[in-house]
Amino acid sequence: MYRHLLVTLDGTQRAESVIPHAMDVARAMRARVTLLKVVEPASSGWGERGALGGAASASTRNAAAVERAHDYLDRVAAQLGLSGIETSCVVREGRAPREILDAAAECDADVIAMATRSRHGLNKLVFGSVAEAVLHESNLPVLLVRAA
């Protein structure tokens, strides 16, 4: 039995394809759900303002991205709440696979639920796969839903 699902989202409709499946599991097992969005750090390279201006700009972009992530997750959580599912939201900054695994441990999740794009070939080699990294590194069950 699962008591707590960690559901990863990235703000896209593809990632949201996991939501109905997670809702079904949560309802059937009377589990709670934590929604997670990871904000990748903005690069602070050299710009027209130099290193300091670039760093300040990256910090501002990160802060705005974190705020948008909170707003997004709050909207999704409200939808789950209407279905009677206890839902909380977490926004983390960093590299997605590591942050997903750390968040799962910190919130004591029983399962990680996420959508996968099923990349193949060169596309997978170049861009990697967050889902694959989580699947290989997690000691928890991982529910993967192929994104439509």
N, C-alpha and C positions, 0 to 999 in steps of 0.2 A: 504494500500500500504506500502510495505517495502522500505526504502531508504538505509538501511545499515545492512548487515548481518555479524554477528560474526561467523566464521567457525572454530571449534576447531579440531586440528589435533594432533596426538601423534607420527607421523613418521611411522606408520604401514599402510599396504595396506587396512586393515579393516577400519581404521579411514578415509582413503582417499575415501571410498565408498560414503561419503557425498558430495564430490566435484561436481560430475555431477548434483546432485539435487540442490545444492547451485548455480551453474552456471545457471541452467535453471531459477531459481527464480530471480537471479540478472539480467539476460538478459531481462526477461519478465517485470520486474518492474524498469529497468534502475537503479538498486541499486549498491552501491559499496560494496566491501567485505573486511573485515579485517580477516586475517588468524592468528590464535592464537595457540601457542604451549607452554605448561606449563612444565617447568623443575622442577621435584621434587628435593628437597634438598638432597644432598649426606649426609650420616651419617658420623659423625666425632668421632666415637667410638675409644676406645683404640686400638692401633695397636702396632707393634713392636717398633715404634719410640715414644711411649707414647702418651699422650693427645695432646701435641703441634704438633707433627708430624702428628697425625691423623687429626687434624683440618686443617693443611696446605694442606694435601693431599685431604681432602674433598673440600676445597676451590678451589684447582686446578681442581678437577674433575667437580665441578659446572661450573667453567669458560669454560672449554672445552665443556661441555654439552650445555651451552648457545650459544657458537660459532657454534656448529653443528646445533643447532635448527635454528639459523638465516640463515645459509646456506641452510638448508632444506626448510624453508619457502620461501626463495628467489627463489628457483627452482620452487616450486609450484606456486608462484605468477607470475613468468614469463609465465607459461602455461596459467593462467587465463588472463594475459595481452594480449596474442596472440588472445584471443577471444573478446577483446575489453572491458573487465571488469576492472574497476578501483579497484586496489587491494593494500592493505597495509599489513604490517606484524608486529606482536607483539610477543615478547617472555617474559614470566613472570616466576619468580621463586617462588615456594611455593606448597601448596596443590591444586590440580586441581580444585575441585568444587568451592572453594572460589576465586581462581584466575580467573576462567572463569566468574563468576558473577561480580567481580570487573572490569575486562576488558570490559565487556559488558556495564557497567555503564559509565566507563571512555571514551569509544569511541562512546557513544551515539548510540549503536546498537538498531535496532528495533526487531531483532529476533536472536536467537542463533541456529546454525545448527551444529549437531554432529551425529556421528555414535554411535550405541550401539551394544554391543556383546550379549545382551539378556542372561545374566547369570541367572542361576536358582539354587534353593536349597542351599546346603552347600557352593558351589562355590561363590554364591552371598553373603551369610552371611559372609564368611571369607574375601573376597576381596572387597565387597561393589560394588557400581556402581556409577561412576562419573556422568553418564547420569541421573540416578535416583535422585541423590542429586541436580543436576542443575535443573531438572524438578520441583522438590518440592520447591526449594528455589527461583527460578526466578520469577520475576513479568513480564517477557517478554514471548512471545510465543517461544517455543522450537521445532524446527524441528528435529525429531529423525529419522534416517535412519538405518534400521537393516543392520549390516555389513554382507557382503557375506562370 
